Amino acid sequence: MYSADVLSTAKPVAPTEPTEVKPPKIKKPATEKQLAALAKAKEARRLKKEAMEAAKLLADKQATEAAEKEVLEATQKEEKLRARREAAKERRRLKKLAEMQEEKTLLKDPAPQLPIPPPTLPQQPITPDSSVTEEPKKKKPRVKRDPNDPPQWFTKFVENGKQELNLQAAEKKPKKIVREEAQHEAQQQWQDGFTRDRINHEINNHVNRMYSM
């Protein structure tokens, strides 16, 4: 009875059609021109990557050298200041010691009394000749430095570096030409706002450290 009910309620299944199987696409081999273009592009990417890595290494090396140079200069400045403080301290100690020794000597051997000199007549005051008048000294006007012009010490610093390089060069230039090139280079470097602000910042920090001691 149950099997008759299942058969009566079942739905017939439609026959499935066979699916068409497409043949796989065969990839055409690359031509010599395409292979050459791929090799050229690959070589260009390699060269670009090597150039970027070399530039990064150079930038890191320059940054490291600049940092080491700043640390060395700061250390040298601190050592000079320490040596000056020690020398001043030693001078004060020796001066105090000499004063104490002098006081002991005076207390032990008092100075002899000197004879009183005879009175002298007062001298007549010398009146200046009214015909001769001294011209007041003219004060030189103080020229205000343009902040866009490099200071003298900075120009001298650049000139010393150029002179040192000139001494090591195979073909040496005259000192006058080196001095003119140094002045021009110092002017160009000082026009760079980043360089100028950095130098002024370092100077202000150094002055503040000196006054804070």
Legacy VTK file of the C-alpha trace (Angstrom):
# vtk DataFile Version 3.0
C-alpha trace
ASCII
DATASET POLYDATA
POINTS 213 float
0.000 0.000 0.000
2.863 2.381 0.870
4.721 1.613 -2.370
1.633 2.446 -4.384
1.425 5.851 -2.709
5.092 6.655 -3.464
4.727 5.719 -7.083
1.606 7.776 -7.438
3.206 10.923 -5.971
6.620 10.649 -7.696
7.422 13.003 -10.590
9.099 11.744 -13.704
12.709 12.940 -14.243
13.497 14.468 -17.599
16.472 12.976 -19.391
19.643 15.160 -19.248
21.289 16.234 -22.479
25.011 15.499 -22.843
27.188 18.654 -22.285
29.442 19.712 -25.078
33.122 19.419 -24.153
35.190 22.278 -25.629
38.764 21.529 -26.529
41.382 23.474 -24.466
42.840 26.575 -26.049
46.389 26.147 -27.195
48.573 29.164 -26.286
50.611 30.396 -29.177
54.346 30.479 -28.520
55.849 33.947 -28.071
57.672 35.437 -30.996
61.307 36.532 -30.909
60.213 40.156 -30.803
57.986 39.495 -27.781
60.737 37.534 -26.035
63.219 40.362 -26.664
60.741 42.930 -25.315
60.156 40.823 -22.180
63.896 40.397 -21.633
64.452 44.128 -22.119
61.691 45.021 -19.656
63.051 42.522 -17.124
66.562 43.974 -17.476
65.220 47.517 -17.091
63.387 46.542 -13.889
66.558 44.919 -12.543
68.679 47.973 -13.321
66.090 50.285 -11.782
65.938 48.178 -8.638
69.754 48.134 -8.347
69.896 51.904 -8.876
67.288 52.496 -6.164
69.136 50.215 -3.743
72.457 51.945 -4.503
70.876 55.369 -4.003
69.371 54.243 -0.704
72.716 52.861 0.489
74.458 56.105 -0.499
71.841 58.228 1.286
72.120 56.071 4.415
75.914 56.318 4.311
75.837 60.101 3.921
73.314 60.453 6.753
75.453 58.240 8.995
78.625 60.194 8.173
76.842 63.507 8.805
75.533 62.272 12.149
78.985 60.974 13.150
80.542 64.287 12.134
78.031 66.242 14.219
78.650 63.993 17.215
82.433 64.371 16.791
82.199 68.163 16.524
79.935 68.335 19.567
82.342 66.108 21.515
85.312 68.252 20.518
83.469 71.423 21.559
82.564 69.890 24.894
86.181 68.818 25.455
87.440 72.324 24.644
84.931 73.878 27.022
85.862 71.385 29.733
89.556 72.152 29.235
88.868 75.891 29.456
86.868 75.455 32.645
89.618 73.310 34.166
92.276 75.876 33.179
90.227 78.739 34.667
89.679 76.748 37.838
93.424 76.037 38.116
94.250 79.716 37.575
91.833 80.732 40.324
93.340 78.143 42.662
96.892 79.330 41.984
95.863 82.964 42.403
94.179 82.232 45.722
97.204 80.240 46.856
99.536 83.113 45.910
97.350 85.612 47.804
97.372 83.401 50.903
101.156 83.039 50.688
101.543 86.797 50.317
99.348 87.420 53.380
101.474 84.992 55.421
104.653 86.742 54.291
103.284 90.184 55.219
102.203 88.972 58.654
105.606 87.372 59.280
107.777 90.183 57.883
105.954 93.530 58.021
106.988 96.033 55.413
109.436 98.769 56.605
108.163 102.310 56.935
109.160 104.494 54.032
110.500 108.042 54.648
107.968 110.828 54.220
108.864 112.927 51.165
109.215 116.705 51.581
106.227 118.812 50.570
106.255 120.031 47.017
104.862 123.245 45.643
101.640 122.927 43.674
102.145 123.031 39.973
100.400 125.576 37.842
97.675 124.042 35.714
98.462 123.980 32.046
95.856 125.853 30.059
95.281 124.493 26.595
95.835 126.802 23.686
92.481 128.073 22.479
93.824 128.440 18.943
94.361 124.690 18.679
91.140 122.756 18.760
90.862 119.035 18.547
88.451 117.730 16.032
86.071 115.175 17.507
86.680 111.676 16.284
84.112 110.587 13.801
82.516 107.284 14.586
82.328 104.930 11.700
78.743 104.124 10.823
77.881 100.559 11.688
76.807 98.712 8.589
73.913 96.373 9.229
74.530 92.981 7.663
71.955 91.628 5.255
70.589 88.330 6.680
70.631 86.881 3.151
74.415 87.390 2.941
76.581 84.698 4.556
78.552 85.748 7.665
82.293 86.155 7.393
83.077 83.051 9.467
80.901 80.887 7.201
82.610 82.214 4.054
86.013 81.599 5.680
84.929 78.053 6.600
83.988 77.297 2.984
87.200 78.912 1.728
89.353 76.775 4.059
87.643 73.648 2.757
88.218 74.712 -0.863
91.864 75.522 -0.151
92.366 72.100 1.457
90.845 70.374 -1.594
93.003 72.524 -3.862
96.159 71.386 -2.057
95.220 67.744 -2.653
94.217 68.267 -6.314
96.496 67.297 -9.170
96.068 70.658 -10.932
96.239 73.432 -8.331
94.395 76.726 -8.853
95.578 80.172 -7.747
94.435 81.210 -4.274
92.550 84.197 -5.681
90.414 81.996 -7.925
89.793 79.536 -5.064
88.775 82.445 -2.823
86.311 83.772 -5.436
84.846 80.298 -5.959
84.495 79.859 -2.182
82.667 83.187 -1.842
80.282 82.241 -4.644
79.687 78.774 -3.168
79.132 80.189 0.328
76.587 82.648 -1.112
74.724 79.814 -2.847
74.723 77.589 0.242
73.558 80.437 2.475
70.648 81.164 0.118
69.318 77.698 0.969
66.853 78.358 3.778
67.232 74.878 5.257
71.020 75.202 5.537
70.835 78.742 6.950
68.185 77.854 9.561
70.062 74.718 10.586
73.331 76.623 11.149
71.565 79.381 13.115
69.796 76.736 15.191
73.090 75.013 16.022
74.702 78.343 16.982
71.775 79.294 19.235
71.854 75.893 20.943
75.601 76.177 21.501
75.258 79.675 22.993
72.417 78.542 25.231
74.483 75.601 26.479
77.407 77.889 27.252
75.250 80.342 29.241
73.411 77.549 31.037
76.669 76.143 32.483
LINES 1 214
213 0 1 2 3 4 5 6 7 8 9 10 11 12 13 14 15 16 17 18 19 20 21 22 23 24 25 26 27 28 29 30 31 32 33 34 35 36 37 38 39 40 41 42 43 44 45 46 47 48 49 50 51 52 53 54 55 56 57 58 59 60 61 62 63 64 65 66 67 68 69 70 71 72 73 74 75 76 77 78 79 80 81 82 83 84 85 86 87 88 89 90 91 92 93 94 95 96 97 98 99 100 101 102 103 104 105 106 107 108 109 110 111 112 113 114 115 116 117 118 119 120 121 122 123 124 125 126 127 128 129 130 131 132 133 134 135 136 137 138 139 140 141 142 143 144 145 146 147 148 149 150 151 152 153 154 155 156 157 158 159 160 161 162 163 164 165 166 167 168 169 170 171 172 173 174 175 176 177 178 179 180 181 182 183 184 185 186 187 188 189 190 191 192 193 194 195 196 197 198 199 200 201 202 203 204 205 206 207 208 209 210 211 212
